Amino acid sequence: MAVTDTVTELEVHDVRFPTSEQLDGSDAMNPDPDYSAAYAVLRTSGGPPGHGFCFTIGRGNEVMAEAIRSLAPYVVGHPAPLTADALGALHRTLTHDSPLRWLGPEKGVMHMAAGAVVNAAWDLAATRAGLPVWEFLATMTPAELVALVDFRYLTDALTPGEALAILRAAEPGRAARTARLRAEGYPAYTTSPGWLGYDDGKLVRLAEEAVADGFGQIKLKVGADLGDDLRRMRLARAAVGPAVRIAVDANQRWDVPEAVRWMTALAPYAPYWIEEPTSPDDILGHAAVRAGQPVKVATGEHAANRVVFKQLLQAGAVDIVQIDAARVAGVNDNLAILLLAAKYGVPVCPHAGGVGLCELVQHLAMFDYVAVSGSWEDRVIEYVDHLHEHFTDPVVVERGRYRAPAAPGFSARMKPASLTAHRFPDGPVWRARRAPGPHGTQEVTA
Amino acid sequence: MAVTDTVTELEVHDVRFPTSEQLDGSDAMNPDPDYSAAYAVLRTSGGPPGHGFCFTIGRGNEVMAEAIRSLAPYVVGHPAPLTADALGALHRTLTHDSPLRWLGPEKGVMHMAAGAVVNAAWDLAATRAGLPVWEFLATMTPAELVALVDFRYLTDALTPGEALAILRAAEPGRAARTARLRAEGYPAYTTSPGWLGYDDGKLVRLAEEAVADGFGQIKLKVGADLGDDLRRMRLARAAVGPAVRIAVDANQRWDVPEAVRWMTALAPYAPYWIEEPTSPDDILGHAAVRAGQPVKVATGEHAANRVVFKQLLQAGAVDIVQIDAARVAGVNDNLAILLLAAKYGVPVCPHAGGVGLCELVQHLAMFDYVAVSGSWEDRVIEYVDHLHEHFTDPVVVERGRYRAPAAPGFSARMKPASLTAHRFPDGPVWRARRAPGPHGTQEVTA
């Protein structure tokens, strides 16, 4: 008789880090983020738990935590989702359940909550399989992978048959690319020099350090003041030289005409891409920005779902697709997006940073290289050197490249001591600050 | 010395109605909704409170309630928002606050929560002014109305100057249209005959009753089975005759190619519009459906925000814009959408039904008639005859027309006895049913 392995609990933690005190992560739209996670632990009767999370920047993290809690009845008491079939079924249940879907559909708080639970299930299943998630995925057959994808609303751009053909075409090279990935690591770029709250000296010093550390690309935040951006771009270009790529990131600050004007002004410094020039919902707007100025357009970290990515590709609105591991409904949604990008021949350069996003998304980029696009040409994973110390299997970035994770799972597990210390609002890190209200440390003003 | 009027409390209720027992509201995507509201009461020190709510269909309503609660620090302790200036500032605060924006941006649970609070503030302000919301809006100057709108991300389609010109052009006719609206009421259509769970006899009987009641348009749910839809459409057409419009509503059921095929098959019965043929996020998909078959395309009840509506209009994707009073961030967002629709010359036919959506949205359609589009040609407000008895100022629909509300406020106040009886999970209506879990009465399956 088979040993049953059943989900016994969906444990949820509200964890926040006081990053606003150092202006780490500051940009034109987010002046003082406290990087936070609504963190989920999927406990089962049969072995170690799975871990997943949503990333937020402080206030409202309690709403994310409540949304994850609301998903408990869909998993607790059910068999542990350990197979490709079960992981596909769980994703469909959490994104198609009619009352929950009404709260999106497939967007915002409920969709991110589904993503945390789906990703926790992938951590669980890969851990049981004894493989890191990138390799767990890369050992599945093309047919198994296609069955993980929700093709609803996608078939005018990508059919299951087309997806199967993409995966089959990449199959013969999987072993060679896996070996090369293990030997060389995956290319990275660093955002650490470019936060908007850093002064010019810190910007130049960190840009020089990035080049010395082997990075071929850095990124600067822009969009608050054009004079400042011109000066910072000039300083950064002087610091890194002509061969290192400098991406810029406006974090959704502009309207379309403003984006075109601003990037036309910055173009002489040869920025490599302009990231999030305007609203992440504005497919036609991104297409207009791409057509109206010479710099490549990148977006996706806030794109709500598969359907938005589909249209960005259909409309020719982006040169670079930026997936986020925790904004959409987990691995399954990102598999759909990787396949769409491969169909349209657009490179995927994942968004990372925040809390644990580097840890998660490296698996998806590496799987893309091994088994979907089959290429890392013009592909880089964002790297930000914050908060990795709170994870039990932190990313390792050396000479500008992510080392392929070897430990089983999704690198998603936070250290128990970190969870305890940063628990909001009553963990010691927060108790040691001024007595916060239930919604954050910052004053809110109406 | 002025009497201060300060917000003292944001009270939140989780209220649910067991509508799934009668299959009221059943459609191709939502087989068993329990119509629900996350209901907000904005109490102040200076007079009667304001009321607003999000509409959901059951499970997850507790997440909406938590999201509304998270907005308390932005209003409680601040001056009551009673003026146009204050209502504009409140909307901007709730939609632009950086950590809350991260949870959307401008979409899903947090955005709907902002809508509930913004609408409660409009109920409060209009009540204090002694006017129904439609008239409160229609007595503001064009400049005051323009200042209520968030033009971020809209200026490539609509500038403040263009909005001002639209409102000024409608200004001379305001008085005459107000008089006509009071005398005649605003045109309505009814969805009551068409729920997917109703049998053919009930469909025919309710369709005949709708015509006898004076409605010039009815609506049928479609999308689950083409044979059923062809039969129901034939029965409905026979019941209402050739002169009454029959809209059909697929509730997002189809992919683009399927929508084109299905509507081509239904076209011989002359459906007036096809509503929500596919994903509400799929701007390009709606444009393709509109181009690929002969029936007018309508959508909007699930469109996440201003930016999606902007693109639906820019892309020529819709013949009819369907605003929802409680999906976007309240009156201010809907004012932006009404102005965008007027700019593009597309009629607005509001979505309603659910719990209290008819009560709210009538004010927006009437304001549009009086002060924005200046027309009710080819414009109708949806009417569904459920749950109005729970409101203190319910809609009045006579001979197929909504009577203009005369009572001050937004018609948003639920009866205290209804709030108590339907409180979830411990109100008497729910205690009388089988002991529910914390997340709903239905079983959930993974």
Interface residues (C-beta under 8 A of the other chain):
Chain A: M29 N30 P31 D32 P33 D34 T56 I57 G58 R59 G60 E62 V63 M64 E66 A67 S70 A72 P73 Y74 V75 H78 P81 A89 L90 T93 D97 S98 P99 L100 R101 W102 L103 G104 P105 E106 K107 G108 V109 M110 H111 M112 R152 Y153 L154 T155 D156 Q252 D255 V256 P257 T278 S279 P280 D281 D282 I283 L284 G285 A288 H302 A304 N305 V307 V308 K310 Q311 Q314 A315 G437 H439 G440 V444 T445 A446
Chain B: M29 N30 P31 D32 P33 D34 T56 I57 G58 R59 G60 E62 V63 M64 E66 A67 S70 A72 P73 Y74 V75 H78 P81 A89 L90 T93 D97 S98 P99 L100 R101 W102 L103 G104 P105 E106 K107 G108 V109 M110 H111 M112 R152 Y153 L154 T155 D156 Q252 D255 V256 P257 T278 S279 P280 D281 D282 I283 L284 G285 A288 H302 A304 N305 V307 V308 K310 Q311 Q314 A315 G437 H439 G440 V444 T445 A446
